[in-house]
């Protein structure tokens, strides 16, 4: 069963507004179900699979991604782990924050959503030269 039609039927929303649902409601809804965790101070050799194994002790891991540098292809030393429930995420943060993993003391925090980029309001139209 597809998730979006299921959610639309559950909340009485029309399927014709699928893009609106995906962009606003869907993301808002899943911020409360799934928990995204920021993991810092990782060893540069740590893989996403190892991180997923570590966090799976506390519950279902939806995804684990070590952030890589585009230019060098090397790890940047931090990652994001998405847990299946908020309770599992809170338990993982409490159990793994400031613990030793791959020879490094890691830091785990609830990930905050990205702030919107500031808009450049210094636009000045060109002066007309007659």
Protein Blocks (a to p, Z undefined) as FASTA:
>chain_A
ZZklmmmmmnopafklmmmmmmmmmmmmmmmmpccdddehiafkbcfklmmmmmmmnocc
fbdcddddfklopaehiacdddfbfklmmmmmmmmgopaeehiacddddddddddddddf
kbccddddZZ
